[in-house]
Amino acid sequence: MSGLPLIPFGPHATCTLDLCPLEMSVLQYRPSLASSVAFICVFAVLLLIHSAVGFLWRSWWFLGCMTLGCVTEIIGYAGRIMLFYNPFSFAGFLMQIICIGCAPVFYSAAIYVTMAKIVENLDPSLSRIRPNLYYVVFIVSDVFSLTLQGVGGGLSTSSSGQSRAAVDLSLVGLSFQVFSMVVFCSLLADYMIRYSKSTRRATTSIRLKLFLVFLVTATLLILARCGYRVAELSDGYSGRLIHDEPLFIGLDGVLIALAVFALCVGHPGFVFLPSAIGLKVPAVCSEEGFVLQNK
């Protein structure tokens, strides 16, 4: 190995901790083994909870999104464990940067569809856009931003992280994701305000209030996390934020774990009735005071 050139990053990386200083790695630190294992356990437990309530309430779309998100998170933190043992592991870096970076898109998709169902069954006339556009427009936006991030990540890989254009492309994708989430949050807030002032609104039960509070909380947590990732990537792989593990743990791992937990209560099955083919609405007012229309 001593006769080979020392390559710290890329598919042909030859560096190890025995041969190269830690500062030559992209992250410039060894990811905490304890925190990575902890997050794997947390997301595994959350996956079990969402699987249980998903089958109980037969909310298949929501369950699918949450499953994909949690599994992707677990793979990402497995990549960070690989980086603990070898901070120059190219496979480990790709696993953590792609999987942890993309996982929130699945949670957002679950929220978008849930928002469409809320608007459809509370009062569609109060919404600025048609209910189905909540998931059509914003899921397409997330796919577009994810594509930009993927292309940027691929270019970064081929250039061994030296291409500023690749970083900028990923940054544009992340920024667009934040922009689309801000627009979604604005529409959500606007609808909730208009509904609360509507003379036609039904009696709002504690159950419905809890559902909405936790759904909004999850949305804001995901938005805050995406904002952090934009700031992190703004200086590329040489910036200060990407080398700050406590900040990553707090503003990525913790925020997303809390968001996924919040979606256990901000779950459509909490207020919609289950059926053999998925969640549906009753033809009459529910016992909780949540008036839903039979569509």
N, C-alpha and C positions, 0 to 999 in steps of 0.2 A: 504493500500500500504506500510505503514511503517514496517509491519511485513515481507515483501518480501525482498529477497536479491536484492541488487542493481546491475543490469546487464546493462552495458552501450551500448553493441553492440550485434546484433544478432536477430533472429526471436523472441526470448523471452525476449528482452530488457525491463527493467522496469524503467530505468532512465528517468527523465524529468528534465527540468531546475529548478523545485521546489525542486528536491531531490538530484541532482548531479551537481557538478561544470562543466562548459562548457569544461574544459580541459580534461574531461573524454570521450568526444565524439571523433569520429575518425578524423574529420576535425579540431577540437579544435576551431571552430568559427561558428557563425551563418551566413550562406550565405546571401549576400546582397539581400534584397527583391527587391529593385529598379533595380539592374542589372539583376536579374532573370526575372522580368517582362519585362524589356527592351529587353532582348534577345528573349523572347517568341514573342514579337511584331515584332522584326526585322525578325525572321525566318518565322513568319506568312506572313509578307509582301513579303519576298523573295519567299515564296511558291506561293503566288498569282501571282507574276510576272512570275515565271517559268511555272505556269499553263497556263497563258495567252499566252506566247510565244510558249509553248509546243503544245497547240491546234492550234495556228496560223500556226506554221511550221510543225505540225504533226510529231514531233520528239518523238515518244512514249517511246522508251527505255530511252532516256535522261530524259524525263518528269517523268517516273516511278522512276528512280534513285534519282532525285532531290526531288520528293515528299516524298519518304521513308526517305531520309536524313533529310529534314526539319521537318517532323512529329516526327522523332526520337529525334531530338534536342529539340523540344518543350516539349516532354514528359520528357526528361532529366532535363530541367530547371524547369518544374513543380515539379520534385522531389526535386530540390534545394529550391523551395518555401516551400515544406513540411519540409525541414530541417531548414528553418528559424524559423518556428513555433515550431519545436521540433528537435533540433540537434541530438537527439538519435533515430530518426525515421529510422527503418531498411528498410522499404519500400522506403522511400525517398532516402536513401543512394544508394540502389540498382538501383533505377530509374536513378539517376544522374550518377553513375559510369558506368553502362552498356550502357545506351542510348547515353550519351554525348561521351562516349568512342568509340562506334561503328558507330556513324553517318557518319564520314568521309569515311568509306568504300564504302558507296553508291555513294558519290561524285567521289571517285576514279574510281569506275566501269564505271561511265558515261564518265570520261576522257579517260579511256582505249579504250572504243568502239569508241569514237570520234577520237582518234589517229589512230586507224585501218582504219577508213574511210578516214582520211587525206592521209595516206600513199598509200592506194589503188587508190586514185583518183589524186594524184599529180604525183608520179613516184615510183611504187613498187620496181623497180630495184635498187633504192638507199638505200633501207632498209636492215638492217642486218638480219632481220627475216621476215617471211611472215606476211602480214597485220593482218590476223585473230589471229595470236599468241599473238598480243598485248593484246587482251582481254581474250583469253583462258588462257594464262600463268599467267597474273597478277591478274585476278579475282580469279583464283584457289589459288594463293599465298595469296590473301587477306582473302579468306574463311578459309584457313589453319591457318593464324595468328589469325583470329577472333575466331576460334575454340579453340586455345590454350588460348586466353584471357578469353573465356567463361568458360573453364574448370578451369582455375586458379581462376576466380572470384567465381565459385561455391565452390571450395575447401576453399577459404577465408571465404565464408559465413558459411560453415559447421564448420569451426574452429574459428568462431568469430573474424576473422582477425589476428589470432595468428600464422598461418602456414607460415613459410618463404618459404617453397617449393611451396605453392600456389602463392605467390607473384612472385617468380622466374619464374614460368610457364607463368604467365601473362606478365612478363617482356620479356621472350623469344618471345612470340607472338608479342608484340609491336616492339621488335628489328627486328624481321623478316619482319614485315610490313614496317619498315623504310628501311631495306636493299632492299626489292623488289621495293620500290618507288625510291630509289637511282638508281637502275639498269634501271628502266623505264625512269627516267629523263636523264640518260646517253644516252639511245637509242634515246630519243626525241631530245636531243641536237645534237647527231651525225647525225641524219637524217636531221635536219634543216640546219646544216652546209654543209652537202653533197648536199642538194637540192639548197642552195644558190650559191654553186660553180658550179652547173651543167649547161652545155651549153644548155640543153634541157628544162630548166625550163621556165615557162610562165612568162609574165609580172605580177609582184606581185602588186595587187591593195591595196589601203588604207584599204578597207574593209577586205581583207584577212590578212593584217598585224595586224589590230586591233584584229581580231579573234584569231590569233596565240599568240599575246602578252598577251591577257587576259587569254587564256587557259594555257599558261606557268606560268603566275602569280598565277593562282589558284592552279596549281600543286605544285609550290614552297611553297605557304602558307600552304597547307595541309602537305607537308613534314616537314616544320618547326614546325608545331603543333605536329606532331607525334614524332619529336625529343624531344620536351618539355615533352611529356607524358612519354617517356623512362626515361628521367632524373628524373621526378617526382616519378616514381615508383621504381627507382633503390634503394631507401632507404626504400621501403615498406610504410606501413601506419603510421610509426613513423618518417618518414623523414621530413626535413624542408619544402620541396617544396609543399607537399600535404597540408600543413597548411597555405600556402601563397595565400590568395584569390586574391589580386590584380594581382599576377603573373598568376593565373589561368584565370582571366578575360581577361588579355591582350594576353596571349600566347595560349589560347584555344578558348574562346568565340569570341574575336575580329578577330583572324586570320581566323577562320572558317567562320564567317559571311562575311568577306572580300572575301574569296575564293568563297563562294556561289554567292556573288554579281558579282565577276569577271566572273563567268560562265554564267551570263546573256548575256554577250558579247562574251565570249568564248564558244558560243553555236553553235552546228552544223548547226542549221537552219539559222544562220547568213550568211553561205556561200553555203549551199546545198539547192536544191529545194525541196519543199514539194510535197507529192503525197497522194493519198487516203490510201495507206498502210504504209506510213512513208516517211522518207527522201530518196530521190533518187538523182542521178546526171543527168545533161543534156547531150545530145549527142554531143553538140558543146560547144565551148568556151562561158562562161557566159559574160554578159555585163561588169562585174567587172574585167575582165582580168584573171579570175581564170579558168584555163583549167582543166576540169574534164573529165574523161573517162566514157563512158557508159558501165557499167558492167552488 
